[in-house]
């Protein structure tokens, strides 16, 4: 199987290695000449994955059209807010049989579209040719071939199965799921919750606070997903709680790391530089909140993160803002007495 990955960052490069280990010949596209040359020449990406040797079946190019020209599967691993600019020029270059898989975790600003919707629209393809992949998939751990599982979601069982075959290996186990909306929202919103956890830990708060934010964060993700027609079973699974736990707890998570920097007093621009990579939740928190507001869905943790990052709310006021909210029964629905 021929595969291409658009994006030469840590996750894009790691997923290229995963597909190569699954038996694919993989071409990585990237903008940075030095990174592309190093992948093609030395099978390394020392900027994003220092010390990791890539499989021999991975090569790289700066020519995106050439990368996708004969690919059976194209994985998109660019920052979510740049996806449209990368994809739109390739609409006439992607073959008619090619399946697209979004590795992106975000909601587009201005349109509030999920990334699978952006992919389909930009390339002019049917939704059943698009899959999304999400789970507890921290790039460096996978690049070191530590065992993990993931979820491949598509409205087409054939598309999901094809993508699963393209990435299944001895250390990477894909499960398929028809719930594209739920899987995709889990991937987007968990980054926002990880920012909140990082901020709290940067302020010196402990495991009780972390567990509280993670658990109530899952409630927020579930509320939004159910409002958009997602399957309730998705949220306690790999794409929901699994990815949320990994992203909120690991120092390898850029969103968690950036939150810690904010909690320790850095300005947002300083925290972005110190983190050294794209933390998707910084931008997507606003689009997630806009989407929730348009649907009448209450997401207080997401709202608090937006206020801290973009509206100058002092970090010391974040906990008080959340804890001072009216008392109510625990549940996904505001008036629920139990989680359904």
Residue pairs with C-beta under 8 A, 6 or more apart in sequence:
1 23
1 24
1 25
1 72
1 73
1 165
1 166
2 24
2 25
2 70
2 71
2 72
2 73
3 16
3 19
3 24
3 25
3 26
3 27
3 71
3 72
3 73
3 74
3 75
3 166
4 26
4 27
4 28
4 29
4 67
4 68
4 71
4 73
4 74
4 75
5 12
5 13
5 15
5 16
5 19
5 26
5 27
5 28
5 29
5 67
5 74
5 75
5 77
6 12
6 29
6 64
6 67
6 68
6 74
6 75
6 76
6 77
6 78
6 86
6 87
7 28
7 29
7 30
7 76
7 77
7 78
7 103
8 28
8 29
8 30
8 31
8 32
8 35
8 36
8 39
8 45
8 48
8 60
9 48
9 77
9 277
9 278
10 45
10 48
10 49
10 139
10 140
10 143
10 277
11 77
11 103
11 137
11 139
12 28
12 30
12 75
12 77
12 78
12 103
13 28
13 39
13 45
13 48
13 49
13 54
13 139
13 143
14 49
14 139
14 140
14 142
14 143
15 75
15 77
15 103
15 133
15 167
16 26
16 28
16 54
16 58
16 75
17 26
17 52
17 54
17 55
17 58
17 142
17 143
18 142
18 167
18 169
18 172
19 26
19 73
19 75
19 166
19 167
20 26
20 54
20 55
20 56
20 57
20 58
21 55
21 145
21 169
21 170
21 171
21 172
22 165
22 166
22 167
22 168
22 169
22 172
24 57
24 73
24 166
25 57
26 57
26 58
26 59
27 58
27 59
27 60
27 61
27 66
27 67
27 71
28 36
28 39
28 58
28 59
28 60
28 61
28 67
29 36
29 60
29 61
29 62
29 63
29 64
29 67
29 68
30 36
30 39
30 60
30 62
31 62
32 47
33 62
34 47
35 45
35 47
35 48
35 60
36 60
36 61
36 62
37 60
38 44
38 45
38 46
38 47
39 45
39 54
39 58
39 59
39 60
40 59
40 60
40 61
43 53
43 54
43 55
43 56
43 58
44 52
44 53
44 54
45 52
45 54
48 139
48 277
49 139
49 140
49 143
52 140
52 143
52 144
61 67
64 86
64 89
64 90
64 93
65 89
65 90
65 93
68 74
68 90
68 93
68 94
68 95
68 98
69 93
69 95
70 95
71 94
71 95
71 98
72 97
72 98
72 99
72 162
72 166
73 98
73 99
73 100
73 101
73 162
73 163
73 166
74 94
74 98
74 99
74 100
74 101
75 100
75 101
75 102
75 103
75 133
76 83
76 86
76 87
76 100
76 101
76 102
76 103
76 104
76 115
76 119
77 103
77 104
78 86
78 104
79 104
79 106
79 278
79 280
80 104
80 105
80 106
80 107
80 108
80 115
80 118
80 188
80 280
80 283
80 284
81 106
81 108
81 109
81 283
81 284
83 104
83 108
83 115
83 118
83 119
83 122
84 108
84 118
84 122
87 118
87 119
87 122
87 123
88 122
90 122
90 123
91 122
91 123
91 124
94 100
94 123
94 125
98 129
99 129
99 130
99 131
99 159
99 162
99 163
100 119
100 120
100 123
100 125
100 129
100 130
100 131
101 130
101 131
101 132
101 133
101 152
101 163
102 115
102 116
102 119
102 130
102 131
102 132
102 133
102 184
103 133
104 115
104 187
104 280
105 115
105 134
105 187
105 188
105 190
105 191
105 280
105 284
106 115
106 188
106 191
106 280
106 283
106 284
106 287
107 113
107 114
107 115
107 188
107 284
107 287
107 288
107 291
108 114
108 115
108 118
108 287
109 283
109 284
109 286
109 287
110 287
111 118
112 287
112 290
112 291
112 294
113 121
114 180
114 181
114 184
114 185
114 188
115 132
115 184
115 188
116 127
116 130
116 131
116 132
116 180
116 184
117 127
119 125
119 130
120 126
120 127
120 129
120 130
127 155
127 180
128 154
128 155
128 156
128 159
129 156
129 159
130 154
130 159
130 180
131 152
131 153
131 154
131 159
131 160
131 163
131 180
132 152
132 153
132 154
132 180
132 183
132 184
132 187
133 150
133 151
133 152
133 153
133 163
133 167
133 174
134 150
134 151
134 153
134 183
134 184
134 186
134 187
134 238
134 239
134 243
135 148
135 149
135 150
135 151
135 238
135 239
135 242
135 243
136 148
136 149
136 150
136 238
136 242
136 243
136 245
136 246
136 247
137 148
137 150
137 243
137 246
138 246
138 247
138 250
138 252
138 253
139 252
140 252
141 148
141 252
142 148
142 171
142 172
145 171
146 171
147 171
147 172
147 173
148 171
148 172
148 173
149 172
149 173
149 174
149 175
149 238
149 242
150 167
150 172
150 173
150 174
150 175
150 238
150 239
151 174
151 175
151 176
151 177
151 183
151 237
151 238
151 239
152 160
152 163
152 164
152 167
152 174
152 175
152 176
152 177
153 160
153 176
153 177
153 178
153 179
153 180
153 182
153 183
153 184
153 239
154 160
154 163
154 176
154 178
154 180
155 178
155 180
157 176
157 178
160 176
160 177
160 178
161 176
163 174
164 174
164 175
164 176
167 174
168 174
175 238
177 183
177 234
177 237
177 239
178 231
179 230
179 231
179 233
179 234
181 225
181 228
181 229
181 230
182 225
182 230
182 231
182 234
182 235
182 239
182 240
183 234
183 239
185 221
185 224
185 225
185 228
185 230
186 221
186 225
186 234
186 235
186 239
186 240
186 243
186 244
187 239
187 243
188 280
188 284
188 288
189 217
189 220
189 221
189 224
189 288
189 302
190 217
190 221
190 240
190 243
190 244
190 247
190 248
191 247
191 255
191 279
191 280
191 281
191 284
191 285
192 217
192 255
192 281
192 284
192 285
192 288
192 301
192 302
192 305
193 213
193 214
193 217
193 218
193 220
193 221
193 244
193 247
193 248
193 301
193 302
194 244
194 247
194 248
194 253
194 255
194 256
194 259
194 281
195 255
195 256
195 258
195 259
195 262
195 279
195 281
195 282
195 285
195 305
195 309
196 213
196 217
196 259
196 301
196 304
196 305
196 318
197 210
197 213
197 214
197 217
197 248
197 249
197 256
197 259
198 248
198 253
198 255
198 256
198 257
198 258
198 259
198 260
198 261
198 262
198 263
199 259
199 260
199 262
199 263
199 305
199 308
199 315
199 318
200 209
200 210
200 213
200 259
200 263
200 318
200 319
201 209
201 210
201 256
201 259
201 260
201 263
202 259
202 260
202 261
202 262
202 263
202 264
202 315
203 263
203 264
203 315
203 316
203 319
205 319
209 319
210 248
210 249
213 248
213 301
214 244
214 245
214 248
216 301
217 244
217 248
217 301
218 235
218 236
218 240
218 241
218 244
219 331
219 332
219 339
220 298
220 299
220 300
220 301
220 302
221 235
221 240
221 244
222 232
222 235
222 240
222 332
223 292
223 297
223 298
223 299
223 332
223 333
224 288
224 291
224 292
224 295
224 297
224 299
225 234
225 235
226 232
226 332
227 292
227 295
227 296
227 297
228 295
232 340
234 240
235 241
246 253
247 253
247 255
247 256
248 256
249 256
250 256
251 257
254 275
254 276
254 277
254 278
254 279
255 279
255 280
255 281
255 282
257 275
257 279
258 271
258 272
258 274
258 275
258 279
258 281
258 282
261 270
261 271
261 274
261 275
262 268
262 271
262 308
262 309
262 315
263 315
265 315
266 274
268 282
268 309
268 310
272 279
272 282
281 305
282 309
285 302
285 305
285 306
285 309
285 310
286 306
286 310
288 299
288 302
289 299
289 302
289 303
289 306
292 298
292 299
292 302
298 334
300 321
300 322
300 325
301 322
304 313
304 318
304 321
304 322
307 313
307 318
307 321
308 314
308 315
308 318
313 321
328 334
328 335
329 335
329 336
329 337
329 338
330 336
330 338
330 339
331 337
331 338
331 339
331 340
332 339
332 340
333 340
